[in-house]
Amino acid sequence: MRLKDVCTVFADGDWIESKDQSEEGIRLVQTGNIGEGIYLEKESRAKYISEDTFKRLKCTEIFAGDILVSRLPEPVGRACIIPDKTERMITAVDCTICRPDSNLISKEYLCYFMRSNTYYTRLLGNVTGTTRKRISRKNLGNVELRVPSKEEQKSVVERLDCLLKVIESRAKELQLLDDLIKARFVEMFGDTVTNSMNWEEHVLSEYIVFLTSGSRGWAQYFTDESGEVFITIKNVKNNHINLDNVQYIMAPNNKEAERTKVQAGDLLISITADLGRTGVVDEDIASKGAYINQHLSLVRLDSSKISPLYVSYFLETEGGKRQFESRNQNGVKAGLNFDAIKSLRILVPDKKLQEEYLQFVKQVDKSKVMEIKKNCELINNSFYYKYI
């Protein structure tokens, strides 16, 4: 059956402009509230419309149990069930309202389907746009799915609920490992705000051999599933560069590409939006051929004097974060220039001690990789793909 055929309501949300919004009233649920299988509250950013506006615009009210689908990335088509809430709600035009026909399909089964590889694969051929991908409600509604008996649906949901509990438990274990790395840093190097161990303090410019930022206008070089990689701010976080959801490109043969191509050991720092995300390019990423966009700076350090990975971990501490906040050149709209990056102050312990810490990080990362592999095997070997 098609997705729209298993719903009693299958419609887009309402076009609500800024002038239509108010400080209280009926809650406006937006694409940012839709996670993959989970509703994201974000109460501090909540927006509303008045009852009069609701009537004037003839808005469609949504209810607990409805499934909302974001027709925008990341990723296109992610969906969640609206939880029980005490307030009335509507949703934005870039969200599609799916109200499952309970005689045909349970909301839990449908939401699980909308988290599966099968679902995303079927969406892929209907996604449009280059720089800003989206799917139309019509194409979304034509996605086909298997609808087993209600008894079988219930069995699948129960099993997948158990599977997710195991995965969530392992995610907590991964967080504990991250916390262990941070705790070890403090144990070895002290408080980075007060410099409690009295390490020598240097400005980052003393170690920089090359500094640049990415460039705009690369959408014309985007490809689907092959080529080199285009690293954006979403790929850089917590001292790592994650390519799970990366954009592929066929890079041009010009000086701009040469300037923004990364090398192993390059430190990447986010310079707009969420300032101070860091990650270091490893040999594997460099061998693929990788470039950065305009929201990242590339800092190439003299690794004989200081470890780029140590600098990355230092900048993610409270002492590093406070410096990014103080150097934000735009105030409201976050941004860092090259002078701000050069002026960052780094506590510099003995190089041997830096390497000792990084060996510890390496060992912990091995444990993290094992946990991630267990999760992947658990999903891939489960009944998930058999039934969904």
N, C-alpha and C positions, 0 to 999 in steps of 0.2 A: 504494500500500500504506500501511497505518498503521504508525506508529513502533514500536508494540509487536510488530508482526508481522515486523519485520526483525531482531529481537533474540532470542537464545537465553535471555537473562536480562533481565527487565524488572521490577525490584522496588525498593521504597524501602529506604533504609538503616535503621539500628537506633536505637531510642530509648535514648540513653545519658545518664543523669543525672550530675550532678557527683559524687555519692557513688560512682558506678561507675568513675570515672576514677582513673588512677594516674600515677606520674611516668615510667614507662617501660613497654615491652611492645609491644602492637599499636597502630599509629598510627590515630587517629581523624581522618579527612578530613572537613572541614566545608564549609558553603556559602562561607565566606570564602576557601577554597582554589580556588574555581572562578571563573576569569576567562572572558571571551568568547573561547573557542577556545584558552585557555592555562591551564595548571596553575600556581597561585600557591603557592609552597612555604611561606612564612611559618613557618620552622623555629623561630623564637624563641617562637611562640605554640602550638607543637605540643602536642596532647593525646593521651593513650594510655589503653588499658585492659589489664588483665592477661589472661593466658591463661585463668585460672580464670573471670574475668568473661565472656570470649568464649564459653566453653563453657556457662556458666550461663544467659546471655541468648540462646544459640543464634544468635549473630551471623552475618551474611552477609559472607564475605571478598570483597574486591575485588582486582583484579589489573591489572597494566600492560596497556594496550590497552582496558580498559573505558572507557566514556564516562559521566561523571557529569553530571547535570543538576540545577541548583539550582531548586527550585520556589518560591523567594523572590526578591525584587528585590535589587539592581538590576543588570541587569533580570531579570524573571521568565523562567526557561527557558534562561539562559545555560549553556553546556556546554563541557567540555574532556575531552581524552583523558588518562587517567592514565599518566604516564611510567614507565619502568623505575626501580624503587626497590629498595633492599636490605632494606627492612623490610616486614613483613606489614601489611595495612591493612583497615580497615572504614570505613564512612561513616555520617553522621548521617541522621536520619529525614527531614529536609527535602531530602535529595538522592535522586534516582532513579538507579539503576544500569542502564545500557543496555549489554549485551554483544552487539555486532553479530554476526549470523550471517554468517560470512565467505564462505559459499557464495552469499549474496545481495548483500551490501554491504560495502564496505571501511569501516573505522573512520574513515579520513581523509575519505572522501566524506561520510559521515554527519555528522561534526563540522562540515564546511563547510556542509552544509545547515542545521545548527543555528546558523549565524551569519548566515543570509540573511534578507532582508526577508520573503521568502515564509513562512519558518518563524515569524517573530515576528508577522506578520499573522494567521496561522492560530491562533497562541496567544491573541491578543488577546481574541477573543470568549469564551474559556474562563477568563480570569483573574478571580478573585473577590477580595473584600476592598476596603475603602475606604482606610484608613490603612496597612494592611499587606497588600499584594497578594500572591497566591500562585496556583498552579495545582495541581489534584489530579493524582495519578499517572494516574487513569483518563482525564482529559481530555488530559493530555500524551500518553498512549499512543494516543489517537485522531487525533492530528495526521497528516495524509496527506502523503506525499512521493512523488516520482517516483524509481523505481529503474531506471536504464538498465543496459545490459550492463556486465560487469566491465571490459571494454576501454574503454568510454566513461567509466566512473567514473575509471579510471586517468588518462585524458587530461585530464579536468576537474581532478583533483587536481594534476597536474603544472603545469597552466596557472595555477591559483590559487596554488600555491606560489610561482611566479615573480612573480605580481602582489603578493603579500604582501611579498616581498623588496624590491620597488620602493617600496611604501608604508612599510616599516620604514626604508628608507634616507632617505626624505623626512621621516619623523618625527625622525630624528637631525638633519636639517638644521634643523627647527623648534626643537629643543632648543639647537642652536648659536646660533640667533637670540635665544632667551631668555637664554642665557649672555652674549651680546653686550650686551644691555640692562643686565644686572647689572654687567658690567665697565665700561660707560660711566658708570654711577652712581658707582662707586668712583673712576673717573678724574676726574669732575667735582666730586664732593663729599667724597671721601676715605673713611677708615675711620669708620663710624658708631659703633663701640664706643669708640674713643679720641678721636673728633672731631679727627682729624689736621689738618684745615684750619681749626680754630678758628672754626667758625660760631657764631652766636648760638644759644642753646638756650632753648626755650620749652616750657611745658606745653600740651598740646592744648586744655585748657579755655579758653585765651586766644582761641581761634579758633572755638569751638563756638557756634552760634546755636540749635541744636536737637539733642536727644539722646533716643533712645527705643530700645525693643526690640520685637520682634514679639510676637504673642499666640498662645495655644493655641486649640484647638477649632475649627479651620477646616475640618476634614474634611467637615463638612456642606455646605460650599460648593464642593467639588471637582467638576470636570466632566471630560469625556474629552479633547476635541481643540480646544476653543474657549473664548473668554472672556479674562479678564485673567490675569496670571501670578502664581504664588506662589513667591517665591524662598526656597530653603532653603540650608543650609550646603553641600550638594553642588554648588550652582550658583556658589559663590564661591570662587575660588582664583587665586593668582598674579596679583593685580591685575586680574582680569577677572571678569565675570559671564557665565556660559555658560548659554544657554537651550536647549541641544540636548536635554536630558532634564528639562524643566520640568513642573510640575504646573499645570494650568489651573483657574481658579476663576470663579465668579459671585459677586463680592464683595458683602457686605451694604451697605446704605446706613445706616451708623451711625458714631458717633464713633471706635469702635475701628478701623474700616477707614480712616477719615480720618487717624488718628494713625499708622498703619503703612504708609500709601501712600508710595512713594518718589518723589523728584523727581530730575531730571537733576542730576548733580554730587554726589549723596549718596554718602558713603563708608560701605560696609557692612563690618562686622568680625564674625567668628565669635566667640561668647562662651562656647560650651560645646564639649566634645569636642576637636576639633583647633583650638586657640586661635590667633587671629591671622590667619586667612585674610582677605584683603582684596580689595575690588573697588569700582569706582566706577560708579554708574548713568549710562549714556549717554542721549542724547536718544531713541534708538530704543526702548530698554527703557521709559523713562518714558512715551513716547507710547502704549505698549500698555496701560498701567495695570498697576502691579506692587506687590505687598505682600510683607512679610517675615514669617517665622515666628519662634518664640521663641528660636531658637538664634543669631539675628543681632541686632546693634545697628545702628541707623541714626544716623550722625553727619553732621549738616549743618554745614558750615564756612563761614566768611566767605571766599568765594573771591577777594575783592578784596585780601585780605592773604596768603593761602596757597592753593596749588593742591591740591585734594583728591586728584588723581592723584599729585602729588609725595608727599603724605603716605602714600598707599597704597604706593608703591614704597619709601619710607623704612621703613615698618613691616615690609616683607618682607625687609629686610636683617638681618644678624646683630644689629645694634644694636637693631632693633625686636623681633626674636624673643626676645632675652634679657629684654626688658622684660615681654613677655607671660608668660614663664616665671616671672619673679619676682613677678608680680601675681596669679598663679593662686590664687584665694581658697580653693579646696577641696582643693588638694594632689592627692589620688588621683583624685577626680572633677573634671575640669577645669572652671573657670568664672570669668568676669569680671563684676564689677558696674560700675555707672556711674562710681563714684569711681575705680576702677582705670583706666578708659578716659580719664577727664578728666586723670588724673595722668601719662599717657604723655608722655615728653619727646621733643621733635622738634628736630632741627637745622634751622635756617631760613636758607638762603642767600638771596641777592637774588632777588626775584620774577622778574626778567628771566632769571636763570640757570636758575630752575626751568622757565620756559617753553621755554628753549633745549633743556633735557634732554627735555622732553615732545614737542617737535617731532622730536627724534631717535627717540624711542619710536614716534611716529606713523608715521615712514618705515619703521622696521623692521616694525611691525605690518602695513603694506601688503604687505611681502614675505611675511610669514607667511600673510596671507589668500590670496595667490597660490599658495603651496605647498599650502594646504588645498584650494583650488579644483581644483588639479591632481589631488590625491588623489581628490576626489569625482568628477571627470570620468573618471579612470582606472577607478574602480569602476563608475560608471553606464554607461560605454560599453564595458565589458568583456563577455566571454562569461559572466560570473558569473550574470547573471539568465537567460540563455538556457538554461543547463544545470541550474541548481539550482532 
